[in-house]
Amino acid sequence: AIQLRSPPAAMSLAQQKRDFMDFVDQMGYMPSIRSMVSKEERRLLLNVDDLRSFNRDLALALMRSPAEYLPAFEEALREIVTNHDPSFAKQGAANEFRIGVVGSFGAHHVSPRQLGSALLNSVVRVEGIVTKCSLVRPKVVMSKHWCPTTKQFTTKQYRDLTSLTGAATGSAYPTKDSDGNLLETEYGLCEYMDCQTVHLQEMPERAPPGQLPRSVEVILEADLVDSTKPGDRLHITGIHRALPSKANQSGTFKTLVLGNHVRLLTKHLGSAQFTEEDVRHIKEVSRRPDALPLLAESVAPSPSSPSRSRP
């Protein structure tokens, strides 16, 4: 069984945000944030090893209670980006700035077989092979509704069972306001987020002899969708969660991983980038009259070829 240390006492939201801002200043993360903004990206990679060097208790608290600390860190990141580039921070939904956790995970680096109850609600890194990917579908985050009677807009925020910021709200659109007036949904003003489900299977060489590999369901959102495909070997970092169900009376729950970082372990053919010098050499070879014999000699040189003869 995996033995884990107990997390320290929880801190207030304001203290968590101050600690993250101090971490960014002292550990030199501002260049990474500037680079993220310049590339118009919205996910900052936080190395948990750097966080341990800064504050070991804070790193332990993040690993064991990410639902309490990640929203505060992401809100602090949003404030830092707003101060650095207000125009970029106003683009898109308010919850689009994310933090991906990387680094050394120790006992939290597991396979799907090792995802037990001791790791529930913790940050984990799961390694395996992708066996199935769902279609990318939009998930409603915020809806706006127009009331013809009062000539005013009504806004509703949505959260599901995977949300870290509060209880689930349901996905039904409101049809009437608090006074009973009819509402019209303005679909063009609503905000949505991409969502995809991935099935990660235990690597066959890591499974115990005579047993079938086990799988875990992973939910990818926002910029992580379409980052992998079936057959890829990868590490997925995320939060191990159990989803409650009203219809469940047995006391057992479905578990999954809410992904916040994906790292591919497989190298794809054709993924190498050619430099300008490489392209120049390729064009020079293509113009040579002996291009085909030269390529054949390079791939399978003959022992009696002049280039291999001794002086």
C-alpha positions, -999 to 999 in steps of 0.1 A, spaced: 0 0 0 11 35 -7 20 55 24 14 93 21 22 121 44 -7 141 58 -10 176 43 -5 207 66 -34 227 78 -54 246 51 -46 283 45 -70 311 35 -75 319 -1 -57 352 3 -27 335 19 -25 309 -9 -25 337 -35 2 356 -17 24 324 -14 20 318 -51 30 353 -60 60 351 -37 69 318 -54 67 334 -88 89 363 -78 116 343 -59 118 313 -82 121 333 -114 88 324 -131 81 358 -145 100 351 -178 79 320 -182 47 340 -177 59 366 -202 67 339 -227 33 323 -222 16 357 -229 37 364 -259 28 330 -274 -9 336 -265 -9 304 -244 -30 301 -212 -13 273 -193 17 278 -170 38 247 -162 47 247 -125 76 224 -115 67 209 -81 105 205 -74 108 243 -75 78 246 -52 95 222 -27 126 243 -28 105 274 -20 82 259 6 80 221 13 47 223 32 31 243 3 42 216 -22 28 189 0 -4 207 4 -7 212 -34 -1 175 -40 -25 163 -14 -53 190 -16 -51 203 -52 -88 213 -51 -81 238 -24 -48 252 -38 -50 251 -76 -80 275 -80 -62 300 -58 -29 296 -77 -48 300 -110 -66 331 -98 -32 346 -87 -18 338 -121 -48 356 -137 -40 387 -116 -3 385 -126 -12 383 -163 -38 411 -159 -11 434 -145 14 424 -173 -10 425 -202 -46 436 -194 -58 433 -230 -47 396 -233 -62 388 -199 -97 401 -210 -98 377 -240 -119 346 -235 -135 331 -204 -123 341 -170 -113 305 -161 -90 299 -191 -57 305 -173 -46 271 -160 -16 256 -142 0 223 -153 20 205 -127 53 188 -137 84 175 -119 91 146 -96 60 130 -81 75 102 -60 47 79 -47 22 99 -68 38 85 -100 16 54 -107 1 32 -133 -37 28 -136 -35 -4 -115 -20 16 -86 -47 43 -85 -62 34 -51 -83 52 -25 -51 65 -8 -46 88 -38 -82 101 -41 -83 139 -44 -45 141 -49 -23 151 -78 -11 120 -96 10 112 -127 -4 82 -146 16 65 -173 0 42 -199 -11 38 -235 -41 56 -250 -67 31 -262 -96 53 -270 -103 91 -275 -138 106 -276 -149 135 -299 -141 170 -287 -174 185 -275 -182 219 -261 -191 222 -225 -211 253 -214 -193 275 -189 -215 307 -189 -248 315 -206 -265 349 -212 -302 354 -214 -322 384 -226 -355 393 -210 -378 412 -234 -400 424 -205 -373 440 -184 -349 447 -212 -320 433 -191 -295 404 -195 -293 375 -170 -261 355 -167 -257 320 -153 -224 302 -145 -222 264 -149 -202 238 -130 -203 200 -132 -191 172 -109 -155 177 -121 -154 214 -111 -129 225 -84 -146 258 -76 -179 247 -62 -209 224 -62 -224 212 -95 -251 235 -109 -266 213 -136 -267 221 -173 -303 232 -178 -307 267 -193 -331 290 -173 -363 299 -191 -377 324 -166 -361 350 -142 -369 353 -105 -401 373 -113 -414 348 -138 -406 367 -169 -396 347 -200 -359 346 -210 -344 342 -244 -310 325 -246 -283 345 -265 -262 317 -278 -237 340 -295 -228 355 -260 -225 322 -242 -191 308 -234 -181 272 -239 -150 251 -232 -137 221 -252 -139 188 -234 -126 153 -244 -125 119 -227 -94 96 -230 -90 60 -219 -55 53 -206 -45 16 -203 -17 1 -183 14 -7 -204 15 -45 -212 51 -48 -200 42 -32 -167 12 -55 -160 17 -85 -137 21 -118 -155 -12 -135 -162 -33 -104 -156 -51 -81 -180 -40 -45 -182 -62 -20 -163 -75 13 -176 -85 47 -162 -107 74 -177 -91 108 -181 -109 141 -188 -90 167 -209 -102 203 -212 -94 235 -230 -59 235 -246 -53 198 -237 -79 184 -261 -66 167 -292 -31 165 -277 -30 127 -280 -44 99 -301 -49 61 -297 -16 43 -295 4 70 -278 24 62 -247 23 92 -223 23 106 -188 -8 124 -178 -8 146 -147 -41 153 -130 -63 150 -100 -77 116 -90 -114 121 -83 -144 101 -74 -177 111 -89 -208 107 -67 -241 94 -82 -276 97 -67 -286 64 -82 -256 46 -66 -267 28 -34 -237 4 -31 -212 29 -16 -188 25 -46 -180 53 -70 -166 58 -104 -131 73 -104 -113 92 -131 -84 116 -135 -89 153 -143 -59 160 -166 -39 192 -163 -7 182 -182 1 157 -210 36 146 -219 41 122 -248 66 94 -245 65 83 -281 83 99 -310 64 103 -342 80 99 -376 83 131 -395 82 152 -363 118 164 -368 122 201 -378 146 209 -407 168 240 -403 175 264 -431 209 248 -436 193 213 -439 170 226 -466 199 242 -484 219 210 -485 188 190 -496 183 213 -526 220 211 -535 219 173 -535 187 173 -556 205 194 -583 234 170 -587 233 146 -617 244 117 -595 218 123 -568 203 88 -570 237 69 -570 248 92 -541 217 83 -520 221 46 -528 258 48 -517 248 66 -485 221 41 -475 239 9 -485 275 15 -493 294 -12 -512 326 -26 -497 343 -21 -531 331 14 -536 358 41 -541 346 60 -510 354 30 -489 387 20 -505 418 25 -484 444 50 -495 
